[in-house]
């Protein structure tokens, strides 16, 4: 699995832990639901700025998104 896929899987994991749907998260980040789905499956990139926003929204340290163990 690529690192981009692993990053997306971690984003999805923390989104689900916070009980947010893709639609809810997309609305908060001003993304489409489809864009969130593509990020979570590793098909699209997320900007560093949006990654920081996402960490704040999900109350997760940014480094946790990169825990690929």
PDB file of N, H, CA, C and O in Angstrom:
ATOM      1  N   UNK A   1       0.855  -1.186   0.000  1.00  0.00           N
ATOM      2  CA  UNK A   1       0.000   0.000   0.000  1.00  0.00           C
ATOM      3  C   UNK A   1       0.893   1.240   0.000  1.00  0.00           C
ATOM      4  O   UNK A   1       1.863   1.312   0.755  1.00  0.00           O
ATOM      5  N   UNK A   2       0.567   2.202  -0.840  1.00  0.00           N
ATOM      6  H   UNK A   2      -0.220   2.143  -1.454  1.00  0.00           H
ATOM      7  CA  UNK A   2       1.376   3.422  -0.927  1.00  0.00           C
ATOM      8  C   UNK A   2       1.168   4.315   0.297  1.00  0.00           C
ATOM      9  O   UNK A   2       0.184   4.188   1.026  1.00  0.00           O
ATOM     10  N   UNK A   3       2.108   5.202   0.492  1.00  0.00           N
ATOM     11  H   UNK A   3       2.907   5.305  -0.100  1.00  0.00           H
ATOM     12  CA  UNK A   3       1.988   6.135   1.620  1.00  0.00           C
ATOM     13  C   UNK A   3       0.772   7.043   1.458  1.00  0.00           C
ATOM     14  O   UNK A   3       0.156   7.431   2.451  1.00  0.00           O
ATOM     15  N   UNK A   4       0.424   7.382   0.238  1.00  0.00           N
ATOM     16  H   UNK A   4       0.925   7.068  -0.568  1.00  0.00           H
ATOM     17  CA  UNK A   4      -0.766   8.209   0.013  1.00  0.00           C
ATOM     18  C   UNK A   4      -2.035   7.449   0.422  1.00  0.00           C
ATOM     19  O   UNK A   4      -2.958   8.028   0.995  1.00  0.00           O
ATOM     20  N   UNK A   5      -2.067   6.151   0.120  1.00  0.00           N
ATOM     21  H   UNK A   5      -1.317   5.680  -0.346  1.00  0.00           H
ATOM     22  CA  UNK A   5      -3.194   5.327   0.551  1.00  0.00           C
ATOM     23  C   UNK A   5      -3.243   5.226   2.075  1.00  0.00           C
ATOM     24  O   UNK A   5      -4.316   5.292   2.677  1.00  0.00           O
ATOM     25  N   UNK A   6      -2.078   5.066   2.688  1.00  0.00           N
ATOM     26  H   UNK A   6      -1.207   5.012   2.200  1.00  0.00           H
ATOM     27  CA  UNK A   6      -2.023   4.952   4.150  1.00  0.00           C
ATOM     28  C   UNK A   6      -2.450   6.255   4.821  1.00  0.00           C
ATOM     29  O   UNK A   6      -3.149   6.237   5.834  1.00  0.00           O
ATOM     30  N   UNK A   7      -2.026   7.385   4.251  1.00  0.00           N
ATOM     31  H   UNK A   7      -1.458   7.399   3.428  1.00  0.00           H
ATOM     32  CA  UNK A   7      -2.454   8.677   4.772  1.00  0.00           C
ATOM     33  C   UNK A   7      -3.976   8.789   4.698  1.00  0.00           C
ATOM     34  O   UNK A   7      -4.624   9.184   5.667  1.00  0.00           O
ATOM     35  N   UNK A   8      -4.536   8.441   3.554  1.00  0.00           N
ATOM     36  H   UNK A   8      -4.010   8.119   2.767  1.00  0.00           H
ATOM     37  CA  UNK A   8      -5.985   8.492   3.391  1.00  0.00           C
ATOM     38  C   UNK A   8      -6.715   7.578   4.358  1.00  0.00           C
ATOM     39  O   UNK A   8      -7.757   7.943   4.902  1.00  0.00           O
ATOM     40  N   UNK A   9      -6.167   6.390   4.570  1.00  0.00           N
ATOM     41  H   UNK A   9      -5.321   6.093   4.128  1.00  0.00           H
ATOM     42  CA  UNK A   9      -6.784   5.445   5.510  1.00  0.00           C
ATOM     43  C   UNK A   9      -6.773   6.003   6.927  1.00  0.00           C
ATOM     44  O   UNK A   9      -7.730   5.823   7.681  1.00  0.00           O
ATOM     45  N   UNK A  10      -5.686   6.683   7.286  1.00  0.00           N
ATOM     46  H   UNK A  10      -4.909   6.829   6.674  1.00  0.00           H
ATOM     47  CA  UNK A  10      -5.624   7.290   8.627  1.00  0.00           C
ATOM     48  C   UNK A  10      -6.618   8.436   8.753  1.00  0.00           C
ATOM     49  O   UNK A  10      -7.261   8.584   9.791  1.00  0.00           O
ATOM     50  N   UNK A  11      -6.748   9.235   7.722  1.00  0.00           N
ATOM     51  H   UNK A  11      -6.226   9.114   6.878  1.00  0.00           H
ATOM     52  CA  UNK A  11      -7.732  10.316   7.747  1.00  0.00           C
ATOM     53  C   UNK A  11      -9.129   9.735   7.941  1.00  0.00           C
ATOM     54  O   UNK A  11      -9.908  10.231   8.754  1.00  0.00           O
ATOM     55  N   UNK A  12      -9.435   8.692   7.198  1.00  0.00           N
ATOM     56  H   UNK A  12      -8.801   8.289   6.537  1.00  0.00           H
ATOM     57  CA  UNK A  12     -10.746   8.033   7.312  1.00  0.00           C
ATOM     58  C   UNK A  12     -10.958   7.485   8.721  1.00  0.00           C
ATOM     59  O   UNK A  12     -12.040   7.629   9.289  1.00  0.00           O
ATOM     60  N   UNK A  13      -9.920   6.853   9.287  1.00  0.00           N
ATOM     61  H   UNK A  13      -9.041   6.736   8.825  1.00  0.00           H
ATOM     62  CA  UNK A  13     -10.014   6.278  10.625  1.00  0.00           C
ATOM     63  C   UNK A  13     -10.376   7.355  11.650  1.00  0.00           C
ATOM     64  O   UNK A  13     -11.280   7.164  12.463  1.00  0.00           O
ATOM     65  N   UNK A  14      -9.671   8.481  11.608  1.00  0.00           N
ATOM     66  H   UNK A  14      -8.937   8.637  10.947  1.00  0.00           H
ATOM     67  CA  UNK A  14      -9.932   9.539  12.584  1.00  0.00           C
ATOM     68  C   UNK A  14     -11.270  10.234  12.325  1.00  0.00           C
ATOM     69  O   UNK A  14     -11.929  10.675  13.267  1.00  0.00           O
ATOM     70  N   UNK A  15     -11.671  10.334  11.070  1.00  0.00           N
ATOM     71  H   UNK A  15     -11.136   9.976  10.305  1.00  0.00           H
ATOM     72  CA  UNK A  15     -12.995  10.898  10.755  1.00  0.00           C
ATOM     73  C   UNK A  15     -14.087  10.028  11.366  1.00  0.00           C
ATOM     74  O   UNK A  15     -15.038  10.531  11.964  1.00  0.00           O
ATOM     75  N   UNK A  16     -13.937   8.728  11.208  1.00  0.00           N
ATOM     76  H   UNK A  16     -13.164   8.319  10.722  1.00  0.00           H
ATOM     77  CA  UNK A  16     -14.942   7.806  11.752  1.00  0.00           C
ATOM     78  C   UNK A  16     -14.938   7.812  13.283  1.00  0.00           C
ATOM     79  O   UNK A  16     -15.994   7.708  13.907  1.00  0.00           O
ATOM     80  N   UNK A  17     -13.759   7.931  13.880  1.00  0.00           N
ATOM     81  H   UNK A  17     -12.902   8.015  13.373  1.00  0.00           H
ATOM     82  CA  UNK A  17     -13.689   8.002  15.346  1.00  0.00           C
ATOM     83  C   UNK A  17     -14.447   9.221  15.875  1.00  0.00           C
ATOM     84  O   UNK A  17     -15.014   9.180  16.968  1.00  0.00           O
ATOM     85  N   UNK A  18     -14.454  10.303  15.094  1.00  0.00           N
ATOM     86  H   UNK A  18     -13.994  10.336  14.207  1.00  0.00           H
ATOM     87  CA  UNK A  18     -15.179  11.520  15.487  1.00  0.00           C
ATOM     88  C   UNK A  18     -16.636  11.488  15.032  1.00  0.00           C
ATOM     89  O   UNK A  18     -17.383  12.452  15.205  1.00  0.00           O
ATOM     90  N   UNK A  19     -17.026  10.334  14.435  1.00  0.00           N
ATOM     91  H   UNK A  19     -16.420   9.551  14.294  1.00  0.00           H
ATOM     92  CA  UNK A  19     -18.408  10.127  13.995  1.00  0.00           C
ATOM     93  C   UNK A  19     -18.887  11.197  13.009  1.00  0.00           C
ATOM     94  O   UNK A  19     -20.015  11.686  13.086  1.00  0.00           O
ATOM     95  N   UNK A  20     -17.997  11.538  12.090  1.00  0.00           N
ATOM     96  H   UNK A  20     -17.081  11.141  12.028  1.00  0.00           H
ATOM     97  CA  UNK A  20     -18.336  12.481  11.031  1.00  0.00           C
ATOM     98  C   UNK A  20     -18.490  11.724   9.718  1.00  0.00           C
ATOM     99  O   UNK A  20     -17.691  10.840   9.407  1.00  0.00           O
ATOM    100  N   UNK A  21     -19.496  12.064   8.966  1.00  0.00           N
ATOM    101  H   UNK A  21     -20.144  12.782   9.219  1.00  0.00           H
ATOM    102  CA  UNK A  21     -19.652  11.485   7.637  1.00  0.00           C
ATOM    103  C   UNK A  21     -18.733  12.226   6.669  1.00  0.00           C
ATOM    104  O   UNK A  21     -18.218  13.299   6.987  1.00  0.00           O
ATOM    105  N   UNK A  22     -18.535  11.653   5.502  1.00  0.00           N
ATOM    106  H   UNK A  22     -18.953  10.782   5.244  1.00  0.00           H
ATOM    107  CA  UNK A  22     -17.770  12.349   4.481  1.00  0.00           C
ATOM    108  C   UNK A  22     -18.464  13.660   4.115  1.00  0.00           C
ATOM    109  O   UNK A  22     -17.799  14.673   3.897  1.00  0.00           O
ATOM    110  N   UNK A  23     -19.786  13.646   4.048  1.00  0.00           N
ATOM    111  H   UNK A  23     -20.326  12.823   4.226  1.00  0.00           H
ATOM    112  CA  UNK A  23     -20.528  14.871   3.737  1.00  0.00           C
ATOM    113  C   UNK A  23     -20.294  15.957   4.775  1.00  0.00           C
ATOM    114  O   UNK A  23     -20.073  17.118   4.430  1.00  0.00           O
ATOM    115  N   UNK A  24     -20.344  15.577   6.046  1.00  0.00           N
ATOM    116  H   UNK A  24     -20.524  14.634   6.326  1.00  0.00           H
ATOM    117  CA  UNK A  24     -20.142  16.554   7.118  1.00  0.00           C
ATOM    118  C   UNK A  24     -18.733  17.140   7.058  1.00  0.00           C
ATOM    119  O   UNK A  24     -18.549  18.352   7.167  1.00  0.00           O
ATOM    120  N   UNK A  25     -17.747  16.271   6.885  1.00  0.00           N
ATOM    121  H   UNK A  25     -17.896  15.286   6.796  1.00  0.00           H
ATOM    122  CA  UNK A  25     -16.370  16.745   6.828  1.00  0.00           C
ATOM    123  C   UNK A  25     -16.147  17.621   5.600  1.00  0.00           C
ATOM    124  O   UNK A  25     -15.463  18.642   5.673  1.00  0.00           O
ATOM    125  N   UNK A  26     -16.717  17.223   4.493  1.00  0.00           N
ATOM    126  H   UNK A  26     -17.273  16.394   4.434  1.00  0.00           H
ATOM    127  CA  UNK A  26     -16.588  18.012   3.265  1.00  0.00           C
ATOM    128  C   UNK A  26     -17.159  19.411   3.452  1.00  0.00           C
ATOM    129  O   UNK A  26     -16.576  20.393   2.992  1.00  0.00           O
ATOM    130  N   UNK A  27     -18.282  19.497   4.116  1.00  0.00           N
ATOM    131  H   UNK A  27     -18.756  18.699   4.490  1.00  0.00           H
ATOM    132  CA  UNK A  27     -18.903  20.797   4.341  1.00  0.00           C
ATOM    133  C   UNK A  27     -18.015  21.682   5.215  1.00  0.00           C
ATOM    134  O   UNK A  27     -17.865  22.874   4.950  1.00  0.00           O
ATOM    135  N   UNK A  28     -17.434  21.100   6.247  1.00  0.00           N
ATOM    136  H   UNK A  28     -17.556  20.131   6.463  1.00  0.00           H
ATOM    137  CA  UNK A  28     -16.565  21.856   7.151  1.00  0.00           C
ATOM    138  C   UNK A  28     -15.318  22.354   6.417  1.00  0.00           C
ATOM    139  O   UNK A  28     -14.889  23.492   6.610  1.00  0.00           O
ATOM    140  N   UNK A  29     -14.744  21.494   5.574  1.00  0.00           N
ATOM    141  H   UNK A  29     -15.093  20.570   5.417  1.00  0.00           H
ATOM    142  CA  UNK A  29     -13.506  21.835   4.861  1.00  0.00           C
ATOM    143  C   UNK A  29     -13.744  22.584   3.557  1.00  0.00           C
ATOM    144  O   UNK A  29     -12.791  23.012   2.905  1.00  0.00           O
ATOM    145  N   UNK A  30     -14.997  22.745   3.176  1.00  0.00           N
ATOM    146  H   UNK A  30     -15.771  22.397   3.705  1.00  0.00           H
ATOM    147  CA  UNK A  30     -15.360  23.368   1.904  1.00  0.00           C
ATOM    148  C   UNK A  30     -14.812  22.560   0.727  1.00  0.00           C
ATOM    149  O   UNK A  30     -14.244  23.106  -0.218  1.00  0.00           O
ATOM    150  N   UNK A  31     -15.001  21.241   0.815  1.00  0.00           N
ATOM    151  H   UNK A  31     -15.463  20.797   1.583  1.00  0.00           H
ATOM    152  CA  UNK A  31     -14.666  20.295  -0.243  1.00  0.00           C
ATOM    153  C   UNK A  31     -15.956  19.634  -0.697  1.00  0.00           C
ATOM    154  O   UNK A  31     -16.998  19.790  -0.061  1.00  0.00           O
ATOM    155  N   UNK A  32     -15.886  18.906  -1.785  1.00  0.00           N
ATOM    156  H   UNK A  32     -15.040  18.780  -2.302  1.00  0.00           H
ATOM    157  CA  UNK A  32     -17.004  18.041  -2.151  1.00  0.00           C
ATOM    158  C   UNK A  32     -16.832  16.702  -1.430  1.00  0.00           C
ATOM    159  O   UNK A  32     -15.727  16.346  -1.019  1.00  0.00           O
ATOM    160  N   UNK A  33     -17.922  15.974  -1.284  1.00  0.00           N
ATOM    161  H   UNK A  33     -18.819  16.263  -1.618  1.00  0.00           H
ATOM    162  CA  UNK A  33     -17.846  14.650  -0.674  1.00  0.00           C
ATOM    163  C   UNK A  33     -16.953  13.749  -1.523  1.00  0.00           C
ATOM    164  O   UNK A  33     -16.208  12.923  -0.994  1.00  0.00           O
ATOM    165  N   UNK A  34     -17.032  13.911  -2.816  1.00  0.00           N
ATOM    166  H   UNK A  34     -17.636  14.581  -3.246  1.00  0.00           H
ATOM    167  CA  UNK A  34     -16.228  13.101  -3.725  1.00  0.00           C
ATOM    168  C   UNK A  34     -14.732  13.346  -3.518  1.00  0.00           C
ATOM    169  O   UNK A  34     -13.926  12.419  -3.593  1.00  0.00           O
ATOM    170  N   UNK A  35     -14.373  14.602  -3.258  1.00  0.00           N
ATOM    171  H   UNK A  35     -15.027  15.356  -3.196  1.00  0.00           H
ATOM    172  CA  UNK A  35     -12.962  14.921  -3.014  1.00  0.00           C
ATOM    173  C   UNK A  35     -12.485  14.255  -1.722  1.00  0.00           C
ATOM    174  O   UNK A  35     -11.376  13.722  -1.675  1.00  0.00           O
ATOM    175  N   UNK A  36     -13.306  14.281  -0.685  1.00  0.00           N
ATOM    176  H   UNK A  36     -14.207  14.713  -0.724  1.00  0.00           H
ATOM    177  CA  UNK A  36     -12.959  13.600   0.571  1.00  0.00           C
ATOM    178  C   UNK A  36     -12.766  12.112   0.303  1.00  0.00           C
ATOM    179  O   UNK A  36     -11.796  11.517   0.773  1.00  0.00           O
ATOM    180  N   UNK A  37     -13.672  11.515  -0.439  1.00  0.00           N
ATOM    181  H   UNK A  37     -14.460  11.998  -0.820  1.00  0.00           H
ATOM    182  CA  UNK A  37     -13.569  10.082  -0.754  1.00  0.00           C
ATOM    183  C   UNK A  37     -12.272   9.789  -1.497  1.00  0.00           C
ATOM    184  O   UNK A  37     -11.614   8.788  -1.214  1.00  0.00           O
ATOM    185  N   UNK A  38     -11.899  10.637  -2.433  1.00  0.00           N
ATOM    186  H   UNK A  38     -12.434  11.450  -2.663  1.00  0.00           H
ATOM    187  CA  UNK A  38     -10.660  10.432  -3.197  1.00  0.00           C
ATOM    188  C   UNK A  38      -9.424  10.600  -2.317  1.00  0.00           C
ATOM    189  O   UNK A  38      -8.439   9.883  -2.497  1.00  0.00           O
ATOM    190  N   UNK A  39      -9.461  11.526  -1.377  1.00  0.00           N
ATOM    191  H   UNK A  39     -10.261  12.108  -1.231  1.00  0.00           H
ATOM    192  CA  UNK A  39      -8.345  11.690  -0.435  1.00  0.00           C
ATOM    193  C   UNK A  39      -8.229  10.435   0.427  1.00  0.00           C
ATOM    194  O   UNK A  39      -7.132   9.916   0.632  1.00  0.00           O
ATOM    195  N   UNK A  40      -9.350   9.956   0.925  1.00  0.00           N
ATOM    196  H   UNK A  40     -10.241  10.377   0.759  1.00  0.00           H
ATOM    197  CA  UNK A  40      -9.335   8.786   1.812  1.00  0.00           C
ATOM    198  C   UNK A  40      -8.900   7.511   1.102  1.00  0.00           C
ATOM    199  O   UNK A  40      -8.423   6.580   1.751  1.00  0.00           O
ATOM    200  N   UNK A  41      -9.054   7.450  -0.204  1.00  0.00           N
ATOM    201  H   UNK A  41      -9.442   8.206  -0.731  1.00  0.00           H
ATOM    202  CA  UNK A  41      -8.626   6.264  -0.956  1.00  0.00           C
ATOM    203  C   UNK A  41      -7.267   6.459  -1.620  1.00  0.00           C
ATOM    204  O   UNK A  41      -6.795   5.578  -2.339  1.00  0.00           O
ATOM    205  N   UNK A  42      -6.636   7.606  -1.383  1.00  0.00           N
ATOM    206  H   UNK A  42      -7.019   8.322  -0.799  1.00  0.00           H
ATOM    207  CA  UNK A  42      -5.307   7.851  -1.914  1.00  0.00           C
ATOM    208  C   UNK A  42      -5.272   8.233  -3.379  1.00  0.00           C
ATOM    209  O   UNK A  42      -4.217   8.175  -4.010  1.00  0.00           O
ATOM    210  N   UNK A  43      -6.406   8.621  -3.928  1.00  0.00           N
ATOM    211  H   UNK A  43      -7.263   8.669  -3.416  1.00  0.00           H
ATOM    212  CA  UNK A  43      -6.471   8.987  -5.343  1.00  0.00           C
ATOM    213  C   UNK A  43      -6.189  10.472  -5.582  1.00  0.00           C
ATOM    214  O   UNK A  43      -5.859  10.870  -6.699  1.00  0.00           O
ATOM    215  N   UNK A  44      -6.318  11.285  -4.538  1.00  0.00           N
ATOM    216  H   UNK A  44      -6.587  10.961  -3.631  1.00  0.00           H
ATOM    217  CA  UNK A  44      -6.050  12.717  -4.662  1.00  0.00           C
ATOM    218  C   UNK A  44      -5.255  13.185  -3.456  1.00  0.00           C
ATOM    219  O   UNK A  44      -5.291  12.583  -2.383  1.00  0.00           O
ATOM    220  N   UNK A  45      -4.541  14.273  -3.669  1.00  0.00           N
ATOM    221  H   UNK A  45      -4.512  14.762  -4.540  1.00  0.00           H
ATOM    222  CA  UNK A  45      -3.736  14.876  -2.614  1.00  0.00           C
ATOM    223  C   UNK A  45      -4.582  15.826  -1.772  1.00  0.00           C
ATOM    224  O   UNK A  45      -5.634  16.299  -2.203  1.00  0.00           O
ATOM    225  N   UNK A  46      -4.096  16.092  -0.564  1.00  0.00           N
ATOM    226  H   UNK A  46      -3.242  15.708  -0.214  1.00  0.00           H
ATOM    227  CA  UNK A  46      -4.663  17.137   0.284  1.00  0.00           C
ATOM    228  C   UNK A  46      -3.550  18.144   0.538  1.00  0.00           C
ATOM    229  O   UNK A  46      -2.407  17.761   0.786  1.00  0.00           O
ATOM    230  N   UNK A  47      -3.879  19.420   0.478  1.00  0.00           N
ATOM    231  H   UNK A  47      -4.807  19.731   0.277  1.00  0.00           H
ATOM    232  CA  UNK A  47      -2.849  20.436   0.711  1.00  0.00           C
ATOM    233  C   UNK A  47      -2.430  20.413   2.176  1.00  0.00           C
ATOM    234  O   UNK A  47      -3.171  19.957   3.047  1.00  0.00           O
ATOM    235  N   UNK A  48      -1.253  20.903   2.417  1.00  0.00           N
ATOM    236  H   UNK A  48      -0.651  21.273   1.709  1.00  0.00           H
ATOM    237  CA  UNK A  48      -0.752  20.960   3.789  1.00  0.00           C
ATOM    238  C   UNK A  48      -1.637  21.848   4.651  1.00  0.00           C
ATOM    239  O   UNK A  48      -1.903  21.537   5.812  1.00  0.00           O
ATOM    240  N   UNK A  49      -2.089  22.947   4.081  1.00  0.00           N
ATOM    241  H   UNK A  49      -1.873  23.200   3.138  1.00  0.00           H
ATOM    242  CA  UNK A  49      -2.970  23.862   4.821  1.00  0.00           C
ATOM    243  C   UNK A  49      -4.261  23.155   5.237  1.00  0.00           C
ATOM    244  O   UNK A  49      -4.705  23.273   6.379  1.00  0.00           O
ATOM    245  N   UNK A  50      -4.858  22.418   4.294  1.00  0.00           N
ATOM    246  H   UNK A  50      -4.497  22.321   3.366  1.00  0.00           H
ATOM    247  CA  UNK A  50      -6.097  21.689   4.604  1.00  0.00           C
ATOM    248  C   UNK A  50      -5.826  20.535   5.566  1.00  0.00           C
ATOM    249  O   UNK A  50      -6.685  20.190   6.378  1.00  0.00           O
ATOM    250  N   UNK A  51      -4.636  19.936   5.480  1.00  0.00           N
ATOM    251  H   UNK A  51      -3.938  20.217   4.821  1.00  0.00           H
ATOM    252  CA  UNK A  51      -4.284  18.867   6.413  1.00  0.00           C
ATOM    253  C   UNK A  51      -4.210  19.419   7.835  1.00  0.00           C
ATOM    254  O   UNK A  51      -4.665  18.768   8.776  1.00  0.00           O
ATOM    255  N   UNK A  52      -3.642  20.609   7.996  1.00  0.00           N
ATOM    256  H   UNK A  52      -3.273  21.137   7.232  1.00  0.00           H
ATOM    257  CA  UNK A  52      -3.615  21.247   9.319  1.00  0.00           C
ATOM    258  C   UNK A  52      -5.031  21.555   9.800  1.00  0.00           C
ATOM    259  O   UNK A  52      -5.355  21.337  10.967  1.00  0.00           O
ATOM    260  N   UNK A  53      -5.874  22.064   8.895  1.00  0.00           N
ATOM    261  H   UNK A  53      -5.611  22.241   7.947  1.00  0.00           H
ATOM    262  CA  UNK A  53      -7.276  22.316   9.252  1.00  0.00           C
ATOM    263  C   UNK A  53      -7.954  21.025   9.685  1.00  0.00           C
ATOM    264  O   UNK A  53      -8.686  20.998  10.675  1.00  0.00           O
ATOM    265  N   UNK A  54      -7.707  19.965   8.943  1.00  0.00           N
ATOM    266  H   UNK A  54      -7.113  19.987   8.139  1.00  0.00           H
ATOM    267  CA  UNK A  54      -8.306  18.671   9.243  1.00  0.00           C
ATOM    268  C   UNK A  54      -7.864  18.170  10.617  1.00  0.00           C
ATOM    269  O   UNK A  54      -8.674  17.644  11.380  1.00  0.00           O
ATOM    270  N   UNK A  55      -6.588  18.334  10.926  1.00  0.00           N
ATOM    271  H   UNK A  55      -5.930  18.761  10.306  1.00  0.00           H
ATOM    272  CA  UNK A  55      -6.078  17.928  12.244  1.00  0.00           C
ATOM    273  C   UNK A  55      -6.788  18.686  13.358  1.00  0.00           C
ATOM    274  O   UNK A  55      -7.117  18.107  14.394  1.00  0.00           O
ATOM    275  N   UNK A  56      -7.023  19.965  13.151  1.00  0.00           N
ATOM    276  H   UNK A  56      -6.756  20.435  12.310  1.00  0.00           H
ATOM    277  CA  UNK A  56      -7.736  20.759  14.156  1.00  0.00           C
ATOM    278  C   UNK A  56      -9.188  20.289  14.291  1.00  0.00           C
ATOM    279  O   UNK A  56      -9.701  20.157  15.402  1.00  0.00           O
ATOM    280  N   UNK A  57      -9.834  20.042  13.171  1.00  0.00           N
ATOM    281  H   UNK A  57      -9.417  20.150  12.269  1.00  0.00           H
ATOM    282  CA  UNK A  57     -11.234  19.613  13.187  1.00  0.00           C
ATOM    283  C   UNK A  57     -11.383  18.268  13.884  1.00  0.00           C
ATOM    284  O   UNK A  57     -12.301  18.071  14.680  1.00  0.00           O
ATOM    285  N   UNK A  58     -10.476  17.348  13.583  1.00  0.00           N
ATOM    286  H   UNK A  58      -9.730  17.508  12.936  1.00  0.00           H
ATOM    287  CA  UNK A  58     -10.568  15.999  14.144  1.00  0.00           C
ATOM    288  C   UNK A  58      -9.868  15.881  15.491  1.00  0.00           C
ATOM    289  O   UNK A  58      -9.906  14.824  16.122  1.00  0.00           O
ATOM    290  N   UNK A  59      -9.223  16.969  15.936  1.00  0.00           N
ATOM    291  H   UNK A  59      -9.192  17.827  15.424  1.00  0.00           H
ATOM    292  CA  UNK A  59      -8.498  17.003  17.202  1.00  0.00           C
ATOM    293  C   UNK A  59      -7.444  15.894  17.259  1.00  0.00           C
ATOM    294  O   UNK A  59      -7.385  15.109  18.205  1.00  0.00           O
ATOM    295  N   UNK A  60      -6.621  15.860  16.220  1.00  0.00           N
ATOM    296  H   UNK A  60      -6.669  16.497  15.451  1.00  0.00           H
ATOM    297  CA  UNK A  60      -5.577  14.858  16.067  1.00  0.00           C
ATOM    298  C   UNK A  60      -4.276  15.580  15.719  1.00  0.00           C
ATOM    299  O   UNK A  60      -4.280  16.472  14.870  1.00  0.00           O
ATOM    300  N   UNK A  61      -3.163  15.213  16.358  1.00  0.00           N
ATOM    301  H   UNK A  61      -3.159  14.489  17.047  1.00  0.00           H
ATOM    302  CA  UNK A  61      -1.894  15.796  15.932  1.00  0.00           C
ATOM    303  C   UNK A  61      -1.605  15.408  14.477  1.00  0.00           C
ATOM    304  O   UNK A  61      -1.850  14.268  14.082  1.00  0.00           O
ATOM    305  N   UNK A  62      -1.098  16.330  13.694  1.00  0.00           N
ATOM    306  H   UNK A  62      -0.900  17.256  14.014  1.00  0.00           H
ATOM    307  CA  UNK A  62      -0.824  16.068  12.282  1.00  0.00           C
ATOM    308  C   UNK A  62       0.048  14.831  12.117  1.00  0.00           C
ATOM    309  O   UNK A  62      -0.151  14.051  11.186  1.00  0.00           O
ATOM    310  N   UNK A  63       1.002  14.648  13.008  1.00  0.00           N
ATOM    311  H   UNK A  63       1.163  15.281  13.765  1.00  0.00           H
ATOM    312  CA  UNK A  63       1.918  13.509  12.899  1.00  0.00           C
ATOM    313  C   UNK A  63       1.173  12.176  12.949  1.00  0.00           C
ATOM    314  O   UNK A  63       1.659  11.185  12.403  1.00  0.00           O
ATOM    315  N   UNK A  64       0.017  12.130  13.584  1.00  0.00           N
ATOM    316  H   UNK A  64      -0.378  12.935  14.027  1.00  0.00           H
ATOM    317  CA  UNK A  64      -0.732  10.880  13.670  1.00  0.00           C
ATOM    318  C   UNK A  64      -1.263  10.434  12.318  1.00  0.00           C
ATOM    319  O   UNK A  64      -1.474   9.241  12.102  1.00  0.00           O
ATOM    320  N   UNK A  65      -1.482  11.369  11.410  1.00  0.00           N
ATOM    321  H   UNK A  65      -1.311  12.338  11.586  1.00  0.00           H
ATOM    322  CA  UNK A  65      -1.917  10.993  10.063  1.00  0.00           C
ATOM    323  C   UNK A  65      -0.816  10.225   9.335  1.00  0.00           C
ATOM    324  O   UNK A  65      -1.088   9.467   8.403  1.00  0.00           O
ATOM    325  N   UNK A  66       0.430  10.429   9.769  1.00  0.00           N
ATOM    326  H   UNK A  66       0.650  11.045  10.526  1.00  0.00           H
ATOM    327  CA  UNK A  66       1.563   9.810   9.092  1.00  0.00           C
ATOM    328  C   UNK A  66       2.107   8.597   9.841  1.00  0.00           C
ATOM    329  O   UNK A  66       3.228   8.159   9.580  1.00  0.00           O
ATOM    330  N   UNK A  67       1.331   8.060  10.760  1.00  0.00           N
ATOM    331  H   UNK A  67       0.420   8.416  10.972  1.00  0.00           H
ATOM    332  CA  UNK A  67       1.713   6.844  11.475  1.00  0.00           C
ATOM    333  C   UNK A  67       1.339   5.659  10.590  1.00  0.00           C
ATOM    334  O   UNK A  67       0.179   5.249  10.548  1.00  0.00           O
ATOM    335  N   UNK A  68       2.320   5.115   9.887  1.00  0.00           N
ATOM    336  H   UNK A  68       3.262   5.448   9.920  1.00  0.00           H
ATOM    337  CA  UNK A  68       2.064   4.053   8.906  1.00  0.00           C
ATOM    338  C   UNK A  68       2.432   2.675   9.417  1.00  0.00           C
ATOM    339  O   UNK A  68       2.566   1.745   8.621  1.00  0.00           O
ATOM    340  N   UNK A  69       2.598   2.515  10.715  1.00  0.00           N
ATOM    341  H   UNK A  69       2.489   3.270  11.362  1.00  0.00           H
ATOM    342  CA  UNK A  69       2.944   1.198  11.292  1.00  0.00           C
ATOM    343  C   UNK A  69       1.776   0.253  11.287  1.00  0.00           C
ATOM    344  O   UNK A  69       1.902  -0.887  11.735  1.00  0.00           O
TER     345      UNK A  69
END
